[in-house]
Amino acid sequence: MKNKKVKIVLNSPVVLIFCGICVLALVLQYLTNSYTTRLLFSVYRASLLDPLTYARFFLHVCGHADVSHLIGNMMYILLLGPILEEKYGSRAIIIVILVTGLVTGLIDFILFPHTAFLGASGVVFAMILLTASVGLREREIPLTLILVAVLYIGNEIFTGIFVNDNVSQLSHIAGGIVGAVLGYLWRKK
């Protein structure tokens, strides 16, 4: 019997690097007593003259409140991200992360002036709806996409109305919309 070695492969570099940055942001949060999170990894109303305000529009998706928040988001990203990165390519995943960060960052910055938001939940929901839209064909919409969208958006609306949890459901919905729109646009190509 031949001794076949099993090797670990780097199957999804953008997803793995993104997750690594998120872990690093959380480690820095603990090491700096949340200073780096306030400085870089959360979005909040700040002066437009501060260059870091613009960086936070993108970097807030790397910050997380605690280990369980991080793990919850990373589980989905590590599950969905490699599938999407294989289908659409690494550049597309970078676009998903950056566009979702910018859109959700701007929404939180404009609509919630007294609250700081952080986390990759918008990216997660962008990936969920992008994954669900993989099956789109000309003049056909998969029933699974409709069900995911209805359940997801319905849950976010319900939670936003009836639960006071300091979570930006609007950012989640915006992330989902980013994923659905990008899925539709990329399907056309």
ZIRA-V957139 format. One record per residue. RES is the residue in one letter. PHI is phi in degrees with one decimal (999 if undefined). Layout:
# ZIRA-V957139
res phi
RES PHI
RES PHI
This chain:
# ZIRA-V957139
res phi
M 999
K -75.8
N -88.2
K -93.6
K -83.6
V -96.5
K -121.7
I -90.1
V -114.0
L -86.7
N -85.6
S -149.8
P -60.9
V -65.8
V -62.6
L -67.0
I -65.9
F -59.7
C -62.6
G -62.6
I -64.7
C -63.6
V -63.8
L -59.7
A -61.5
L -70.5
V -61.3
L -62.3
Q -58.2
Y -68.5
L -72.5
T -110.5
N 54.4
S 74.0
Y -59.4
T -66.7
T -67.1
R -66.5
L -72.5
L -125.3
F -108.6
S -148.0
V -111.8
Y -158.9
R -66.4
A -145.5
S -60.9
L -74.3
L -82.2
D -84.2
P -59.1
L -68.3
T -57.1
Y -71.1
A -63.4
R -65.6
F -57.1
F -102.0
L -76.2
H -61.0
V -72.3
C -90.4
G -86.3
H -142.4
A -66.8
D -162.5
V -62.4
S -67.5
H -62.4
L -61.3
I -62.6
G -57.1
N -72.8
M -65.1
M -58.8
Y -67.3
I -64.4
L -71.2
L -81.6
L -87.6
G -55.6
P -61.5
I -62.2
L -69.9
E -66.0
E -68.6
K -73.5
Y -102.4
G 101.7
S -63.3
R -59.0
A -64.1
I -68.9
I -60.1
I -61.7
V -58.2
I -64.5
L -68.2
V -65.8
T -62.6
G -59.1
L -64.5
V -62.8
T -69.1
G -62.7
L -64.9
I -60.3
D -65.6
F -61.6
I -79.1
L -90.3
F -127.1
P -67.5
H -110.3
T -133.1
A -100.3
F -120.1
L -155.1
G 120.8
A -96.7
S -60.6
G -61.5
V -65.2
V -58.0
F -71.4
A -63.0
M -67.8
I -60.3
L -74.0
L -65.9
T -63.0
A -65.6
S -87.6
V -58.7
G -82.8
L -63.2
R -130.9
E -55.0
R 59.9
E -134.7
I -122.8
P -63.2
L -58.4
T -61.9
L -64.2
I -61.6
L -63.8
V -61.8
A -62.8
V -65.2
L -64.2
Y -64.6
I -67.0
G -59.9
N -63.8
E -65.7
I -65.6
F -58.4
T -63.6
G -62.8
I -84.6
F -106.2
V -122.8
N -100.1
D -123.1
N 59.3
V -111.3
S -87.2
Q -61.7
L -61.6
S -66.6
H -62.7
I -62.0
A -61.1
G -60.9
G -61.7
I -64.8
V -57.5
G -62.4
A -66.4
V -65.2
L -62.8
G -60.2
Y -64.5
L -65.4
W -72.3
R -64.3
K -65.0
K -78.6
